[in-house]
C-alpha cells in the first residue's frame, strides 16, 4: 500500500504563472487535506475535501487558490498568478472514512513551491 | 477555539541524555492529540497519538507522551536521545469542534542532538 503521493516534489514558477500541485491519497482513503508550511512555521490548514466535495475551505485564501478532488484521479491544489509570498511547502494528508471520530492523517512528502 | 502551544522553539541535548519537548493544549472538548516528526526536507511522520484511552502513550522510536488533563499538557519524552532524533517536532490537536479531522499544529520544536 503506497503512501500519500505528491508531485511534483519541487516546483519553480515565475510570478504570474499558475502552479498545480497533485496529491494521490492512500488506497482506501477518501478524505484529503491540504496544509501550507511557511519557512520556520508550523503547518496551517487550508482545505478539506472528500470525493467531489469541498467540506471545509476555511483556511484557503479567498483569491487565486482553489482545490478539487474529482471522482477519478488525484486531488489538485491550484494557485493562479503566483506571487513570491506563495513560496512554501504544501503538504497533502489523507485519512480513512471513520465517521464521528478523528483519526490520524498520513502525510505526503510535500511539494516545495518556489516563486521567482 | 482549540490550539496547541509548544513552549520551546529549540531544544538541544547530548546524545544519550533524556529528551523533553513541551506542549500545552487548549480545548473545550476531549481532545485528540498527536506528535509528528519532520526530518529536513521530508514529510511528516506520526510518532504517537492520544485519543482518550490510556493517558501514557507509547510511540515509535522510543518516544512516549503523557496526557495530563489537570495541566492541559501533552509533553513528549524519550529516555535517551539518538543522533537520528534531530528533527522538527510538532504537537498537534485535532479540531474536534468541527469534527472534520483537520489538524491544528503547534509552531514546532527543533531538536538538536549533540555528539
Interface residues (C-beta under 8 A of the other chain):
Chain A: X4 X31 X33 X35 X41 X42 X43 X44 X45 X48 X55 X56 X91 X93 X95 X100 X101 X102 X103 X104 X105 X106 X107 X108 X109 X110 X112
Chain B: X32 X34 X36 X41 X42 X43 X44 X45 X46 X49 X51 X90 X94 X95 X96 X98 X99 X100 X101 X102 X103 X104 X105 X106 X107 X108
